[in-house]
Amino acid sequence: MNGFDVAGFNLTKEEFHLISSLVYEKFGINLGEQKRTLVIERLQKELRQGGFSSFKEYYDHVMQDTTGQALLTMIDKISTNHTFFFREEGHFDLLTAEVLPKTLQKLPGAGQDLRFWSAGCSSGEEPYSLAMTISEFLGPRINNIIPSILATDISVTALAKASRGVYAETETAKILSSLKNRYFVRLEDGTWAVKQSLKKMILFRRLNLMRRAYPFKNKFHVIFCRNVMIYFDAPTRQALLERFYACLEPEGYLFLGHSESLGRSSSLFKYIKPAVYQKVVSG
């Protein structure tokens, strides 16, 4: 059979190759054969709303759109944005017990920046979890140390939700009640909004990780890039790791998802704990 048919839309092998090649070229995401059904399910609404009769017609539209908006919409639909507060809780425990104390020891003194990057921040749960963890650790010292979190993603829809900082009751279920009451306010409709005191620590921006160079003035002490590289092939992952290495302070930390591993033979990073690595300083 040459095509997959879901909900009335047929995706031929040739059409899937066109779309998957475009997604890989522009965003580094490797859509294997097992993702064909996902592509149909994620894009079928776009075909209906745009009045396209085939995926080839939709692909041609994306390629011909000189504004680039159609391409952004396509990757917005295809990219997965499942996350939740304090996902992989052990990472946040390690931040408090080891990473933050050691990092603060290296800062010259008061008024120094403590820089984090949440790369692939999705709808904001990760950077807000980081912000709560850092705030709790610093306590009154937050007036002397200036923590900042850059939170980036490829999805404009996810970033819009993250910037808004409003979550349903079910989405905040994993947050300790003490933290929720300290950093969130309950709205009349039953949702929870992040307080401004926490939001001001975070800068949300759209960024394609496939850029050859990143527009950062300063290096980061910690980078979180969890459950992102599972969509990349080996050469793309290696190139990304090299860029992360260049963006980290000496002996800075890199957190990955637990389904992602560098092994223990990486020349760039040394193994600390499962899915946690530290930048190797040469010489």
Secondary structure, DSSP 8 states (H G I E B T S, - for coil): --EEEETTEEEEHHHHHHHHHHHHHHH-----GGGHHHHHHHHHHHHHHHT-SSHHHHHHHHHH-TTSHHHHHHHHHHS-----TTSSHHHHHHIIIIIHHHHHHHS-STT-EEEEEEET-TTTHHHHHHHHHHHHHHGGGGGTSEEEEEEEES-HHHHHHHHHTEE-TGGGTTS-HHHHHHHEEE-TTS-EEE-HHHHTTEEEEE--TT-SS---SS-EEEEEE-SSGGGS-HHHHHHHHHHHHHHEEEEEEEEE-TT----S--SSEEEEETTEEEE----
